[in-house]
Amino acid sequence: MSPDLDALFMDRTVALSREHMQAGHGGPFGAVVVMDGQVVAEGWNQVTSTNDPTAHAEVVAIRRACTALGRFDLRGATLYSSCEPCPMCLAAALWARVDRIVYGNTRQDAAAIGFDDAPFYAEMSRAPAITMAQMEHRPSAAAASVFGEWAAKPDKVAY
Amino acid sequence: MSPDLDALFMDRTVALSREHMQAGHGGPFGAVVVMDGQVVAEGWNQVTSTNDPTAHAEVVAIRRACTALGRFDLRGATLYSSCEPCPMCLAAALWARVDRIVYGNTRQDAAAIGFDDAPFYAEMSRAPAITMAQMEHRPSAAAASVFGEWAAKPDKVAY
């Protein structure tokens, strides 16, 4: 993708972040999913306006892009985000199998205005011994059995 | 919470994981959000049936719990999951501010049946120098300006 297109799509993500912050929809974050040089979906933070802690700009854009394309993966896509994705959004992008992620502000910039992306990244390295929630492993023969049933399921749709 | 209640809620998450796997809704994963000893919401993996790569059991349960409670945080809640949350789901739980996470199968168990939780955890430690997608930082004065506007916004709803 040419640098000019990157600049164009980044301008759009930043415009979304400002517009929806000003409208009171949530935090100052925008995202755009692009495939073959075309915008497939746009997203913006809607956590506080929809009471959904997972409604970060990138998650919203990824969900909308998959709906638009009618499939659960985004191979070949670029995810533009006005800020470095938090661990939730980065893992969502990896599950969606995007090829490329381009972002403007960093997790440190997010920390400076009160967002927890940076400590959450630290928690990821500590997991399952995380400190921001009590985390308990209860080994379960029944849960293990279900995994065995999945492995043996002849008609499963892998993802 | 008493061990007996933990066992009861874990049994329910495992039952959900089996039931919805068998129904073809997605992977073998279930989750339950409990507040004050009561089930607030249940979730199960729906990635392949809804074309939503973010529709993991825990994300679905968290979203439903927030909808049920009419707020964007789950302080005081326990999240039960049939499997150790992947980085997306763990960060979603942290953003939701759950108090406690209890799980059965581990990320290694998930790896053994073909799921990418373990390598995605490795990516989290490497980010932003991740290897499973091309990640590019494009510093943006405009994006930085929006963050400044958020910091100065008098009527923002923090989360």
Interface residues (C-beta under 8 A of the other chain):
Chain A: D6 M10 D11 T13 V14 S17 R18 M21 Q22 G24 G26 G27 P28 V47 T48 N51 D52 P53 T54 V59 I62 R63 C66 T67 L69 G70 R71 F72 D73 L74 S82 C83 E84 C86 P87 M88 C89 L90 A91 A92 A93 L94 W95 A96 R97 V98 D99 R100 I101 V102 Y103 G104 N105 T106 D109 A110 A112 I113 G114 D116 F120 Y121 E123 M124 S125 A127 P128 I130 M132 A133 Q134 M135 E136 H137 R138 P139 S140 A142 A143 A144 V146 F147 G148 E149 W150 A151 K153 D155 K156 V157 A158 Y159
Chain B: D6 M10 D11 T13 V14 S17 R18 M21 Q22 G24 G26 G27 P28 V47 T48 N51 D52 P53 T54 V59 I62 R63 C66 T67 L69 G70 R71 F72 D73 L74 S82 C83 E84 C86 P87 M88 C89 L90 A91 A92 A93 L94 W95 A96 R97 V98 D99 R100 I101 V102 Y103 G104 N105 T106 D109 A110 A112 I113 G114 D116 F120 Y121 E123 M124 S125 A127 P128 I130 M132 A133 Q134 M135 E136 H137 R138 P139 S140 A142 A143 A144 V146 F147 G148 E149 W150 A151 K153 D155 K156 V157 A158 Y159
